[in-house]
Amino acid sequence: MTGSPTNGPGRAPSTDGSAPTSANSPGQASFAALREQLHEAATAFADGPGALEGILLGMVDDVDRAVREPLEIFPVCHHSPASALAMARRLREKQPKVVYLELCEDMAPLLDELRNCRLPVAVQAFASDVDGFPAEWAPLSVVAPITEASAEYQAIAYALDTPGVELVLVDRSSDHVFQWDGRHGDRTPQEPPAPADGVPEPEAALHGEAVGVEIGDLRPRFAELEEHLLRHGKVRHWSEWWHQYVEVPLGDSDHEAYRQVMFLVGSLFRRLAPGDGDRVRVDEDRERYMWTRIREHLAAGGADPEDCLYVCGAFHAASRVEEFGVAGSGSFTVSPRSATTWQHGLIPSSHAAIEAQFGLAPGSVSIAATQWAKNLKRTRVQPYRLAGQDGAKKPRATKKTAPAIAAPPPEAADDRLSGFLRRPPVLDTLDEAELLGWSVDIVRAARRSGYLASTADAIAVFETSILLAGMRDRAKPTPYDFQDAAITCIEKDAVPGRRDVRRLVEIMMGGDRIGRVGYDALPPLARDVHDRLAPLELKLQQRGVQRALLDLNSRPELAACSDVLWMLRRLMPHGAARPIMGERKLGERSIQESWDLALGTHQRALIELGYEGVSIEQVLEQRLRRDAYGPRATTAVVLAAVEDATLYLGSRRLADELGARALEVLAAERTVDGAPEVLRRVRGLLAYYRTAEPVLPPWVESFVKAGYAHYCTLLPTAFTDEDATVGQVAAMLGFLFSMESLALSLGCDRAQLELAVAQSRPTDPERTALLWAAQVQLGALSRAELRERCGELLANPMVVPAYPRYLSGFVHALVPVPGLADVVVEAVSNAFGRLPDPVLLPWLPSLITTLRAGAADLAPLLIREAGRIFPARLAALDAWVPPWREVPEAGAPDGGRRRAAGGGSRGAGLLFAHPGTLDAVAELLGCDGTWAASGDGPAGAHGAALAGRHPDTAIAWESLLTGA
């Protein structure tokens, strides 16, 4: 955005639509010399006045306008030590009665809780249930990180601890952050930048996927401009350029010079911003919003603008909107907030998280903290700190307001820019003591990390730092020069330890300081968790992993702690509460447990749980309901919620409600995708209720009835559906066969299952084998016929290549028909015994991959069955004959299995020896009778006469019991 050419040095273009400023005005007179210089420069570089002059002189207009505003504007840059130092100095000089701060206005109630925290922390606005925004945006989260070396913290500490001072947040609310900027809907989670040593830094993800808001985002939005500044400044990234050319020069400047320079930088970046209409619109709406709130507060409270201070980013301080100033003419209507309910709290932050959030160079925030401490020591400025905060001095008994220094009468501000811009870099004497200390410390740290560093390396780092500073036209080495020198002189071919030299320098400069939210600033849920885990006697707020040992047998009171830990494991990220020993299943409880706890490391997740409820039981119930009633809920998901409600909450009411919901979801499903999970969940719940309850819950009975009819209806389609897998079809049959007795007792008809199996017409080998197994279970196919079919498959050369797929189907059939394990072992053994090597060897890889991919969990069942059939010792293998190859007894027409009826009482000898069992059965059936003597000849065999006349039943029982 450029202005029109001027007619002379005394007139400047108007870029905001207002009339040009007269050269005789006080502001124009103050900056007349600077305007003349910029006019001459524009004429020389652009061959006459034009667009360049419009930009340069327009920047002076912006500075002039901001300086002459009756309400003092204090421009800042986020996490800038120079801004924090200038803020602390100005607050002690001016002692304002009202401080207007560019921060989301709905975050004001949380600021007083900063005194209970250790910085850096972030003020967070969080919404899990959205109303008025797209559902895919949820959860919504906005964070505003605060460090000690920041101007906003100085303003907050001053306002909260100084009697009679009012702090007013004037920026848009968290709701408007998402209302105004539609780009948040397209945002994707950004991975934090990986360090050079390749070791991930979890501290960089402390803010999660939250949208960051900051005071004073000063970075060129014109990519070519930033590239130009970095190249000519001989720096690698923007953080280093800002430190070298803004932070260091402004560290020793006075108040007016600081303000004018920051106004100028903000105006430069604003005028050279690309034409991103949406972003410009949001920036201007924010400026209108803030000035509207300021004027409303001034009108309501009657404060004098001379006694107020407006702290905002330098980019917004050089605003040209009509609402600018206490006498602005524009009228901006603030849109209403949505119906979304926002929760507010404090979460821990870190230097790495701030750098990842706002795209800063790794280590820049740590270097800024070091520069802040150095500035305080050099200038002896007393910073503001909240009373009661970690490291803060104890407040005095009687607190009095510091005497205010009389402010100079309002008059035209002097031109400090001309001298500041023409002043050459100050050739500051090299602080050899500081640089020597850095060189010695980095060598010591490198030795501890495994580097072969020596005193010679410390000298080399010292000299190389000076050399690099000279090559880059710097008066003294900066921390970035020192970092480059240390990497050059110490780091060799490989990194011996976990950290490289770059990371060691960052740690030495202050490290990645990680904040902590104090107990008093935690939400009620987090405090309740800490109180309930107090019997463990652990410092749960400390970062790192702590081991908790729970002997529930000798200390029954720890059972309540165990319940809390299991719920935290269900609700929080992996690693926050991790069981080492002990488990919790339906119907099972451990007598000893061991846990690795890292609640301090995952404090943000615990705090965000507090936004959802006042206790972890309430949050868990809400989440279970949300899973069960969600739009993507499946029967398996709802049954998992039923199991969790029983396992963690012990709530029969909630379990019955969710069970009824599972019945509804099952009736609406038209696919069998979740059949394996449904089978597993239902089997577990049935086993639990049969042992823990006197009767089954009504929803379980209804679910079994509905599931029996549901899967019988879908079975013929599933056998031919290409989208359904063999495991899913096997799970359907497993549900039908395992629940058959209960379903029939509840009124279901077995003919429905028989018809469903008869209507199934599979075409692929796996499902064909599965159908044969189902027919065997139903009695439509005998085991002998199944063996014959397997033999025919092996005898057909055209089918042999597909034999592994048949075996895969048989293995899956063990889910509904586990009694076929011996047949599957026999089928595999016959393949190895009958197929020649030229056929078997190419066939083996296909068999192994098929079984591994589709039936890995059923392999133990086959192994146990093989161990039962095959001999246990190698010596017995030569004489061993497989059961399916046994030679029938000679002369026995039934293969030796049918026994003669006239064998006396041999078959019933056990009954005569122990008649008590039959006596009890006879008494139960109401039969009267006496036992015949065992030596009465034919009369003694009367009890076995029926078995002699009808031997088929006995033979069937023998086959079932022996597996023959």
GISUL-V603530 format. One line per field, one symbol per residue. psi: psi as a letter, one per 40 degrees, with the letter a starting at -180 (. if undefined). Layout:
psi: ???
This chain:
psi: hiiiiieieeiiiheeeiiihieeidddddfddddddddddddddefiibdddddddddddddddddehdhhhhhiihfhddddddddddddddgidhhhhgihdeedeeddedeeihiiihhhhhhdhiheiidediihhhigihidfiddddddddddehiehhhhheiiidddddddgeeddeiihhhihhideehihddefdebfihhiihggghhehddddddddddefididddddddeddddedeiadddddddddddddddddeiifgddddddddddddddddddddddddefihddeihhhiiddedfifidehiefieihhhhiiiiehhhiiahiiiidddddddefiihedddddddddddddddefhhihihheiheiihiidhhihhhhhhiiihihiihedddddehihhgiihgdddddddddddddddddeeigiadddddddddddddddddefidihiddddddddddddhbdihdadiiddddddddeeighhihhiddeiidddddddddedeefigeeiiihihhhhgeddgdeedddddddddddddiihedhhhdhiihiheihieiihihhfdddfdddddddeeeaeidddddddddddddeidehidddddddddddddddfhddddddddddddddddeieifdedddddddddddddddddeidiiiddddddddddddddddedddddehddhidddddddddddddeddddddeeihdddddddddehgididddddddddddddeeehiddddddddddddehddeddeddddddddddeeddgeeeddddddddddddddhidddddedddddddddddefdeedddddddddddiididdeddehhideehhihhehdfeedhiidffafddedddddgedddddddddefhiiihiieffbddeeddedddddgeddddddddddee.
